[in-house]
Amino acid sequence: MRSFLFVLTLLGLSACTSPDLPEMVMCHDPSTAITDFASFASDKDFRAAHPAPLPVNAVHAGKMIEFPVEGGASGKAFLIKSHAKTDKYLLLFHEWWGLNDYIKNEAAMWSHELGINVMAIDLYDGNVAKIPEEATQYMQANDPARSVAIIRGAAAFAGPNADFRTMGWCFGGGWSMQAALALGDKTKGCVMYYGMPEKDVAKLKTLASDAIFIHASQDKWINDEVVSEFEKNMLSAGKKLNVYRYDADHAFANPSGQRYNDAAAKEARAVAATYLRGKQ
């Protein structure tokens, strides 16, 4: 799997440049952090910790969009535009299930909460898992180079004056950081919910914003050791990171999951909202 993704990454290097993002001067390669997280899906305990999500009522009022992606097929995202015209965007990144109704509902809630545009990026090219076996397949097949190209295509779609905040959960928590790195100085903030951090200090030095990390202290995979290493690496990179710890398990913030912790989820949401309002 690692060798296959490495070859795909090399083939996709052309996606690292875009005339719509002149501030982006480095070619960003997120493959190690992303494949590290994807390897968790080989752990039966990880799969068991992610039973099929409960159905949710679709309360969103946005629309699916498509946009050009350099080097490949068009990308997809779910977009909710603010009632007031603005070039401020929050980019959301889905869990290992894909861009399902739960994530679309999150987009609607955050657009209303913050009064900005929200775009939930589809990193599975239309695939949505309903059972852990499907989620395993989609997450392990994710091509990091393709995903970076999708993110940059979404940013170009938003327009040359757009700026971005990023947020994601689980698989998407790692991609929140990778998107923040890939978008260069157009990044204004980064929220990670129990996702795999970037470990390369040289890459972290290029981060244009600070970040917050929502940590579940009972998480067996993104555990205390992983988070402590992230804190040290961000300090070495000269970047600000605030970690918020909750006595809860991995995926505790998802009400469609069976590990949902209402009290911790509400507290973490309030923390994220305060942080994101400060990035406007």
Secondary structure, DSSP 4 states (H G I P E B T S, - for coil): -HHHHHHHHHHTGGGG--TT-TT--S----HHHHHHHHGGGG-HHHHHTSPPPPP-------EEEEE--TTSSPEEEEEE--SS---EEEEEE--TT-S-HHHHHHHHHHHHHHSSEEEEEESSTT---SSHHHHHHHHHH--HHHHHHHHHHHHHHH-TT-EEEEEEETHHHHHHHHHHHHTGGGEEEEEEES-PPP--HHHHTT--S-EEEEEETT-SSS-HHHHHHHHHHHHHHT--EEEEEES--TTTT-TTSTT--HHHHHHHHHHHHHHHHTT-
